[in-house]
Amino acid sequence: MAFFNRARWLTDKYILIMLGLFPLFVGIRLNAYESITASKFLFFAVATGLWAAGAALLLVIGLIRGERYALDVRPAHLGVALFLMVGGISACLSEYGSVCLIGANRYTGYLTYVLYGLIFFGVSMLGKPRPRYIWTLGVSSSICCVIALLQLAGLDPFWLYPEGTNYYDKYVAYNSAFLGTIGNTGLLSAYLCLAGPTLTAFGLRSKKIDRLLLLPGALAVIVLLCCDVDAGVLALAGCILVGVPMLIRSRRGAKIAAGVSGGLTLTGLAGVYFWPGTSGTLYEASQLLHGRLADEFGSHRGQIWKRCWELFREKPWLGGGPGTAALRINIQWYSDVRDQTVQVNNAHNVYLGYLIDIGLPGLLCYLAAIACSLVTWFRRRDNALYAALGCGLLCYWIQDLFGLGLTLTAPMMWVIWALLESFGMKSAAFHSK
């Protein structure tokens, strides 16, 4: 076997691990939710490091043995490369120094950026979309969802909660809400935003046995709705409006669906704009459309986002450095939970997080890469695998408008993103001559 093919084989196993085992890994301790962020980051970093080192070694040996490779760079690759470059410059010039490597809180530093880059370039060059990846995602998400449903029934399988508590002790006995094998319900929502549309879209577009994936897809959507996370519901609605026309093969049908989606979107926006209520999520959304962002909007996201805007204006070009948002936001709330003060350490919007950490150029590079990949999705929508991957990514990226963007879920998004940008079923971006 050529060394290039061995590197591809290793990449295939890495993808299966990241979509199958990683979302289910909670560590080896009881009360795992207390340390789940560190446990998943360690799993992610070790697995990615070993895979990247092994694949690179195999390719180098292949070069020494006379193999030759051709690299075809796509626009999204350029966007991600510039994003990493800006992040690196920001880290080097930051006043916070070595803090930028790991990050001040929850592993959001430049090391994590590098690991994401390894996934994006390595998987897109050496991998290609395969039905078994969707099936692996279906199995892992189903297990996670079953555990979440048991927890919603008041049980505590695998003793994940703090001792003597369950899901319904959230914000009383402990200062968060946890479900499934991801942890925080907001992060579980992000995971299900990635898994649910991917599984459902592939099941709808495929034939025979693959249609069974509609079952785990539906389960993911049900648990997503049970999470009580408005961002996930909004992302799912946006994905349906945009994704359905992309899944219809006939041009006439796609145009009709696009027209219906556009009409529903405008009708929905008008309904929200003129919403008569005085409280609740729809009221907050209505106020936002009127240009009024109250501090209490979205569980105090209004206050956080205003602070992020102030921080951006302080350092617009390179930000404070990767992973430094926790040191700069400086917002605290008093919580009745154990008489504690809660420190805000995240922008609660992935894009604003990049804006204040690495500045406007870094965010624009990231958004440009996403835009290029949306074009890739449109061009490859006739292929069921690409159509499904694009639906999952779109839903995840919409959820990121309100999300945390942590390593408990983001590595899986980068794997799916890299598969969308691979050369897929006909050839690889990296091939031997």
Order of alpha helices (4+ residues) and beta strands (2+ residues): alpha-alpha-beta-alpha-alpha-alpha-alpha-beta-beta-alpha-alpha-alpha-alpha-alpha-alpha-alpha-beta-beta-alpha-alpha-alpha-beta
